[in-house]
Amino acid sequence: MLISYPIINYVMRYVLLIQLIFIVSSVAQAQGVRFTVIADPQIAWFRPETRNAESAGVRGGIDIGFEMDNFFSSNYAFSTGLSLNTTGGKLRFSEPVPIRFSEFTDTIAPGNVVTYRLQYVNMPIGLKFITREIGYTTIFARIGMGGHFLLRSRADVPSRGIEKENIPDETDIFNFSYHFGAGIHYSLGGQTAIVAGLEYRHRFIDIASGPEYKALLNTFSLRTGLLF
């Protein structure tokens, strides 16, 4: 999927503005705000957009940070947050493909696997729906979108003896996604609760984006956290 950088920059600024307004208004009305500290194990995989590439399996990762819910009623909240997401995926090519590393370019032979090591700052925004408490448990569902800022991109090519080499020209700096998930809050007393759930995230701008190939990234996460 090809989206011009002016459009990306415009949308990113719009998302950031919405989040800043949301955070400021949430702090100003602190009585309706709850925070969750998260540490979500996850698996990620590529969905190639060109015929010369295929997914070569999943890669594990973790998303660590916090979320803030601003309740506008007892069962509904606007949600945002900030997290550091370590993720990535694997691609196998069906034809020779040049990969541009920081210091050199190497042509990857057909059948060889390239493992992408990616690290993003995530800034989600969306809605959260919560049931009434049943015993010690409440059930929640979430849906929304997110902006992602690339901090670091590296790659391994075991067949070529290449490990953790930087690939800034093979990945885009900005990305966007939609997400949805569900889970439970298990009360520990008062406002504190353990959070557990599942979440799916799909980035809809190509992450692996060399001149000869394109690929999107999907993520499936196990939500774990502590709600205050």
C-alpha positions as CSV (number, residue, x, y, z in Angstrom):
1,M,0.0,0.0,0.0
2,L,1.6,3.3,-1.1
3,I,0.7,6.4,0.9
4,S,2.6,9.6,0.4
5,Y,4.7,11.1,3.2
6,P,2.7,14.4,3.2
7,I,-0.5,12.5,3.9
8,I,1.3,10.4,6.6
9,N,2.6,13.5,8.3
10,Y,-0.8,15.2,8.2
11,V,-2.5,12.2,9.8
12,M,0.2,11.7,12.4
13,R,-0.1,15.4,13.5
14,Y,-3.9,15.0,13.6
15,V,-3.6,11.8,15.8
16,L,-1.1,13.5,18.1
17,L,-3.3,16.6,18.5
18,I,-6.3,14.4,19.4
19,Q,-4.2,12.5,21.9
20,L,-2.8,15.7,23.5
21,I,-6.2,17.2,23.8
22,F,-7.5,13.9,25.3
23,I,-4.6,13.7,27.8
24,V,-5.0,17.4,28.9
25,S,-8.8,17.0,29.3
26,S,-8.4,13.7,31.2
27,V,-5.9,15.2,33.7
28,A,-8.3,18.2,34.2
29,Q,-11.1,15.7,35.1
30,A,-9.0,13.3,37.0
31,Q,-11.9,11.8,38.9
32,G,-12.9,9.9,35.7
33,V,-9.4,8.6,34.8
34,R,-7.9,5.2,35.5
35,F,-4.4,4.0,34.5
36,T,-3.2,0.5,33.5
37,V,0.4,-0.5,33.4
38,I,0.9,-3.1,30.7
39,A,3.4,-5.7,29.7
40,D,2.0,-7.7,26.8
41,P,3.8,-10.7,25.3
42,Q,3.0,-11.0,21.6
43,I,3.7,-12.8,18.3
44,A,3.9,-10.9,15.0
45,W,4.0,-12.0,11.4
46,F,4.2,-10.4,8.0
47,R,1.6,-10.3,5.3
48,P,3.4,-9.7,2.0
49,E,1.9,-7.4,-0.5
50,T,4.1,-8.5,-3.4
51,R,4.4,-11.9,-5.1
52,N,8.2,-12.3,-4.7
53,A,7.8,-12.6,-0.8
54,E,6.1,-14.8,1.7
55,S,5.8,-15.0,5.4
56,A,8.5,-17.3,6.9
57,G,6.9,-17.6,10.4
58,V,6.2,-15.6,13.5
59,R,8.5,-13.6,15.8
60,G,8.0,-13.0,19.5
61,G,8.0,-9.6,21.1
62,I,6.6,-7.5,24.0
63,D,4.7,-4.2,24.4
64,I,5.5,-2.3,27.6
65,G,3.9,0.9,28.8
66,F,0.7,2.4,30.2
67,E,-2.9,3.1,29.1
68,M,-5.2,5.8,30.4
69,D,-9.0,5.5,30.3
70,N,-11.2,8.6,30.7
71,F,-14.7,7.4,31.6
72,F,-17.6,9.5,30.2
73,S,-20.0,7.0,31.8
74,S,-19.7,4.1,34.2
75,N,-19.4,1.6,31.3
76,Y,-17.7,3.6,28.5
77,A,-14.3,5.3,28.2
78,F,-12.0,7.0,25.8
79,S,-8.7,5.3,25.9
80,T,-5.1,6.3,24.9
81,G,-1.6,5.5,26.1
82,L,2.1,5.2,25.3
83,S,4.2,2.1,25.0
84,L,7.5,0.7,23.7
85,N,6.8,-2.2,21.3
86,T,9.5,-4.7,20.4
87,T,8.3,-6.7,17.4
88,G,9.2,-7.9,14.0
89,G,8.7,-10.7,11.5
90,K,10.2,-13.0,8.9
91,L,10.2,-12.9,5.1
92,R,11.3,-15.4,2.5
93,F,11.9,-14.3,-1.1
94,S,11.3,-16.3,-4.3
95,E,13.8,-14.3,-6.3
96,P,17.0,-12.4,-5.6
97,V,16.3,-9.3,-3.6
98,P,18.8,-6.6,-2.5
99,I,18.6,-5.6,1.2
100,R,20.1,-2.2,2.0
101,F,21.9,-2.2,5.3
102,S,23.5,0.9,6.9
103,E,27.0,0.0,5.7
104,F,26.4,-2.2,2.7
105,T,23.9,-3.8,0.4
106,D,23.5,-7.6,0.1
107,T,21.5,-9.6,-2.4
108,I,19.4,-12.2,-0.7
109,A,19.2,-15.5,-2.7
110,P,15.8,-17.1,-3.2
111,G,14.7,-19.3,-0.3
112,N,16.7,-17.5,2.3
113,V,14.9,-16.0,5.3
114,V,15.3,-12.4,6.5
115,T,14.3,-11.7,10.2
116,Y,13.2,-8.1,10.9
117,R,13.8,-6.8,14.5
118,L,11.7,-3.7,14.9
119,Q,11.1,-1.3,17.9
120,Y,8.3,1.3,17.9
121,V,6.7,3.9,20.2
122,N,3.0,3.1,20.1
123,M,0.3,5.8,20.7
124,P,-3.1,4.1,20.6
125,I,-6.5,5.9,20.8
126,G,-9.9,4.4,20.9
127,L,-12.9,3.3,22.9
128,K,-13.3,0.9,25.8
129,F,-16.5,-0.8,26.9
130,I,-16.8,-2.4,30.4
131,T,-19.6,-4.5,31.9
132,R,-20.8,-4.2,35.5
133,E,-18.8,-6.1,38.0
134,I,-19.8,-9.7,38.4
135,G,-18.3,-11.0,41.6
136,Y,-14.7,-9.8,41.4
137,T,-14.7,-9.7,37.6
138,T,-15.6,-7.2,34.9
139,I,-15.4,-7.9,31.2
140,F,-14.1,-5.3,28.7
141,A,-13.8,-4.8,25.0
142,R,-11.6,-2.3,23.2
143,I,-11.4,-1.0,19.6
144,G,-9.4,1.8,18.1
145,M,-6.5,3.0,16.0
146,G,-2.9,3.8,16.7
147,G,0.2,5.7,15.5
148,H,3.6,4.1,15.5
149,F,7.0,5.8,15.4
150,L,9.9,3.6,14.4
151,L,12.9,3.8,16.8
152,R,15.1,1.1,15.5
153,S,15.0,-1.5,12.6
154,R,17.5,-4.3,12.3
155,A,17.7,-7.5,10.4
156,D,19.2,-11.0,10.6
157,V,20.1,-13.1,7.5
158,P,21.5,-16.4,9.0
159,S,22.4,-17.8,5.6
160,R,24.7,-14.9,5.0
161,G,26.1,-14.6,8.5
162,I,24.4,-11.2,9.0
163,E,23.0,-10.5,12.5
164,K,21.4,-7.4,14.0
165,E,22.5,-5.1,11.1
166,N,20.6,-1.8,10.8
167,I,18.2,-1.4,7.9
168,P,16.8,2.2,8.1
169,D,16.2,2.3,4.3
170,E,14.1,-0.9,4.3
171,T,11.5,0.3,6.8
172,D,9.2,3.4,7.1
173,I,9.4,5.8,10.1
174,F,5.7,6.1,10.6
175,N,2.8,3.6,10.6
176,F,-0.8,3.3,11.5
177,S,-3.0,0.4,12.7
178,Y,-6.4,-0.6,13.9
179,H,-6.8,-2.9,16.9
180,F,-9.6,-4.7,18.8
181,G,-9.5,-7.0,21.8
182,A,-11.3,-8.2,24.9
183,G,-10.5,-9.4,28.4
184,I,-11.3,-9.2,32.1
185,H,-10.4,-7.1,35.1
186,Y,-10.1,-9.1,38.3
187,S,-10.5,-6.9,41.4
188,L,-7.8,-7.0,44.1
189,G,-9.8,-4.6,46.2
190,G,-10.7,-0.9,45.8
191,Q,-9.7,0.4,42.4
192,T,-6.9,-2.1,41.8
193,A,-7.4,-5.0,39.4
194,I,-5.4,-7.5,37.4
195,V,-6.0,-7.2,33.7
196,A,-5.9,-10.2,31.3
197,G,-7.0,-10.4,27.7
198,L,-6.3,-10.8,24.0
199,E,-5.7,-8.2,21.3
200,Y,-5.2,-8.2,17.5
201,R,-3.5,-5.3,15.7
202,H,-3.1,-4.8,12.0
203,R,-0.9,-2.2,10.6
204,F,-2.2,-0.9,7.3
205,I,0.9,0.8,5.9
206,D,3.7,-1.4,4.6
207,I,6.4,-1.9,7.2
208,A,8.9,-3.9,5.2
209,S,9.1,-1.6,2.2
210,G,12.2,-2.0,0.1
211,P,12.0,-1.0,-3.6
212,E,11.4,-4.6,-4.7
213,Y,8.9,-5.8,-2.0
214,K,6.2,-4.7,0.4
215,A,4.7,-6.3,3.5
216,L,2.3,-5.5,6.3
217,L,2.6,-6.5,9.9
218,N,0.0,-8.3,12.1
219,T,0.3,-8.7,15.8
220,F,-1.5,-10.9,18.3
221,S,-1.0,-10.0,22.0
222,L,-1.7,-11.4,25.4
223,R,-2.9,-8.4,27.4
224,T,-1.4,-8.5,31.0
225,G,-1.4,-5.5,33.3
226,L,-2.4,-3.9,36.5
227,L,-5.3,-1.4,36.7
228,F,-5.3,1.4,39.2
